[in-house]
Every structure is written in C-alpha cells, then in structure tokens.
Amino acid sequence: MDMASVYEFIEFSTIGLLSGGVLALVALSFVLVYKGTGVVNFAVGEVMMLGAYLYYAAHVSFGLGPIPAFVLSLAAIAVLAVLVERMVLRPLSGQPTVSVLMATIGMASIVHGTVEAIWGGDTFTVPPLLPRMPLNLGEVLIPGTAIGNFAVAAVLIGAFIAFFRYSKTGIALRATASDPVTAATMGIDIRHAQRLTWILSSLVGTVAGVLIATSANLSPLLASTALAAFAVIILGGLDSIVGAIVASLIVGWIDAVAAGYLGGKARDLVPYVVVLAILVMRPHGIFGTRSIERL
C-alpha cells in the first residue's frame, strides 16, 4: 500500500468518525425517550426536520442571526414537546406501549405533512451555523463542518452524561427509567420526569437536524436521516447512551469508508450488513441490557 492510499484511508476514517458524532446525537434522541418511557419514538426524524426548517425560517426568512435563530428553533421545539406530552402522550399513560408507539408514528406523519404544506418539497441551502474553514493536515483534508459538528456533538453528549450522573434531576430521571414504581414511592414526579425526557429528546434532535441541514441541504428527506440511527441504537443497545456513542462512531466510520471505496450507494447497504452480522452474535447490542424472561 503506497502512502497516497494510506492518506486516503486516514481521510475517509477521520471524516467517518467525525460524522459519527452527529449520528450519535440522533441516536441519543431515541435512547433518551426509550430509557424514560420504554417507547421507541418514531417521530425523531420529523422533529429533526421541523427544527431545521424553523432555524431556516428564522435565519433566512426573518433575518435573525444564526445564534438567535438557533435558540428560537430550540425554544419552539421545546414548546411543541410540552404540548404533545400534555395533549397526546399523557392521555395515553397506562395504555399498552404499542398505543404510544402508534401515536409517535401519527405525530411523525402530521409533522411531515405540515412541513411539506408550508415549505413544499424543494431543497434549500441553509447558511452555516458554524465556521466552514477546512483543516489541512498535510495530505489529509478535513472539512470544517465535520470538525465543528463533531465538537458540538461531543460537548452536548458530555454535558448529558454529566447531567445524568451528577445532577439531582438527572439522577431522578435515571431512577424513573429504571423503576418508575419505586421512584414514585420516593417522591419523584413521574409525569414531570417523562415530560422532561420528551423535551430533552426533542432538543437533541433539533440540534442534530440543524447541524445536518447546515452541512448539506434542507428538504423533507432530512427526516430519513433518522433511519441510519436505527442501525446505531440496535447495535449499541436501545437503553445505553454509551452504546449509542460507540455504535455511532462505528457506523459513521463504516459508512464513510464504504462510500469512499465502493461509491455512494454502498453506504446504504454496507453498514447494515455489518450491524446484522454483529447482532447475530449479540442480539441485545454491544451495551444493551440483556432481558431475562422466566418461564
């Protein structure tokens, strides 16, 4: 292998690992809801898309600066999460899990249809939220957006890990996710904890959506990005934040290397083949909790 091939492999690998950071945010949005409620939220992709469109509208249509537009989109999504929790999810409390799951599918359809009704199916170029100055490491060129996005993702994920480990609220959320009945007997407000879980998940998804939209383009197809996160959360474990991070880096690396050497269409196949092969050996994921059924 000549040096040019070595540099090429390093470049593909670095870009893949950096892109895995944003993928980890998408996976984290899934994991937060699953840990807190036991439900897979199928509306994550649409929340990402809506948050990105709100950022675009605030920044481009209304002329706000990138940071105010970003904050405004986060605030709007937080309000939406509260309304959905009160009007849709709370009435379904105590119902079978599949009822809540179907509700998230219904919400996804409503959000998708609303976005297409307002903005149509056109593709928009979104002004950057972060600097796009590339990093040149000799023969290896790293896009500036990949570095900035990874930095934002790393800081946010680190903050969440610290929040859940050290803060009183984070510990309460972990207790609620682990054993809601015991948590309630200890005085923890279960409804408040679950509402906060939905809000945090929506905010994380919005950050991921904005980062993806400003790195590429914005269209309703952005919602499909969440499909890649399914491979991540299945590989890493639905209930593991650490698993989501590690699996995101693995899938991001495989995706970039496959696209670099086999072409763009390979990225739609190769990561899932690898994930399937791993799951044959570890059906509950790398860090997922093994469920035990007594007969």
Residue pairs with C-beta under 8 A, 6 or more apart in sequence:
3 139
4 139
7 138
7 139
7 140
8 260
9 257
10 140
11 140
11 141
11 142
11 260
12 256
12 257
12 259
12 260
12 261
13 253
13 256
13 257
14 140
14 142
15 142
15 143
15 146
15 256
16 252
16 253
16 254
16 255
16 256
16 257
17 150
17 249
17 252
17 253
17 256
18 142
18 146
18 147
18 149
18 150
18 252
19 146
19 149
19 150
19 252
19 255
19 256
20 248
20 249
20 250
20 251
20 252
20 253
21 149
21 150
21 151
21 152
21 153
21 154
21 157
21 248
21 249
21 252
22 149
22 150
22 153
22 208
22 211
22 212
22 215
23 228
23 229
23 232
23 248
23 251
23 252
24 153
24 157
24 232
24 244
24 245
24 248
24 249
25 153
25 156
25 157
25 204
25 205
25 207
25 208
25 211
26 44
26 48
26 205
26 208
26 225
26 226
26 228
26 229
26 232
27 229
27 232
27 233
27 236
27 244
27 245
27 247
27 248
28 157
28 160
28 201
28 204
28 241
28 244
28 245
29 41
29 44
29 47
29 48
29 201
29 202
29 204
29 205
29 208
29 229
30 40
30 41
30 44
30 201
30 226
30 229
30 230
30 233
30 238
30 244
31 233
31 238
31 239
31 240
31 241
31 243
31 244
32 197
32 200
32 201
32 204
33 39
33 40
33 41
33 44
33 197
33 198
33 201
34 40
34 41
34 233
34 238
34 239
35 174
35 177
35 197
35 239
35 241
36 173
36 176
36 177
36 193
36 194
36 197
36 198
37 100
37 194
37 197
37 198
38 97
39 97
39 100
39 101
39 104
40 101
40 104
40 238
41 104
41 201
42 101
42 104
42 105
42 108
43 104
43 105
43 107
43 108
43 111
44 201
44 205
44 226
44 229
45 108
45 222
45 223
45 224
45 225
45 226
45 227
46 107
46 108
46 111
46 112
46 115
46 223
47 77
47 111
47 202
47 205
47 206
47 209
48 205
48 206
48 208
48 209
48 212
48 222
48 223
48 225
48 226
49 111
49 112
49 115
49 209
49 220
49 222
49 223
50 77
50 80
50 111
50 114
50 115
50 206
50 209
51 73
51 74
51 76
51 77
51 202
51 205
51 206
51 207
51 209
51 210
52 73
52 126
52 206
52 209
52 210
52 212
52 213
52 218
52 222
53 115
53 118
53 119
53 218
54 72
54 73
54 76
54 77
54 206
55 69
55 70
55 72
55 73
55 126
55 129
55 209
55 210
55 213
56 124
56 126
56 213
56 218
58 64
58 68
58 69
58 72
58 73
59 65
59 66
59 69
59 126
59 127
60 124
60 126
60 127
62 69
64 72
66 127
66 128
66 129
70 129
70 210
73 206
73 210
74 203
74 206
74 207
77 202
77 203
77 205
77 206
78 199
78 202
78 203
80 202
81 195
81 198
81 199
81 201
81 202
81 203
82 195
82 199
84 107
84 198
85 194
85 195
85 198
85 199
86 195
88 103
88 107
89 100
89 103
89 194
89 198
90 191
92 99
92 100
92 103
93 191
108 223
112 220
112 223
115 220
116 220
121 219
121 220
122 219
123 217
123 218
123 219
124 217
124 218
124 219
125 217
125 218
126 213
126 214
126 217
126 218
127 214
128 145
128 214
129 210
129 211
129 214
130 144
130 145
130 148
130 149
130 152
130 211
130 214
131 144
131 148
132 143
132 144
132 145
132 148
133 144
134 141
134 142
134 143
134 144
135 141
135 142
135 144
135 147
136 142
145 214
145 215
146 215
149 211
149 215
152 207
152 211
153 208
153 211
156 204
156 207
157 241
157 245
160 200
160 204
160 241
161 241
163 169
163 170
164 170
164 171
164 173
164 174
164 241
165 171
169 196
172 183
172 188
172 193
173 193
173 196
173 197
175 182
175 183
175 186
175 188
176 183
176 188
176 190
176 193
176 194
177 197
177 239
180 190
183 190
183 193
184 190
208 225
209 222
212 222
212 225
213 222
228 251
228 255
228 271
229 248
231 247
231 251
231 271
231 272
231 275
232 244
232 247
232 248
232 251
233 243
233 244
233 247
233 285
234 275
234 279
234 285
235 243
235 247
235 250
235 251
235 275
235 278
235 279
235 285
235 286
236 242
236 243
236 244
236 245
236 246
236 247
236 248
236 285
236 286
236 287
236 288
237 243
237 244
237 247
237 284
237 285
237 286
237 287
237 288
237 289
238 285
238 288
239 288
239 289
240 285
240 286
240 287
240 288
240 289
242 287
243 285
243 286
243 287
243 288
246 286
246 287
247 285
247 286
250 274
251 271
251 275
254 270
254 271
254 274
255 267
255 270
255 271
256 267
258 266
258 267
258 269
258 270
258 271
259 266
259 267
262 270
278 286
279 285
284 290
284 291
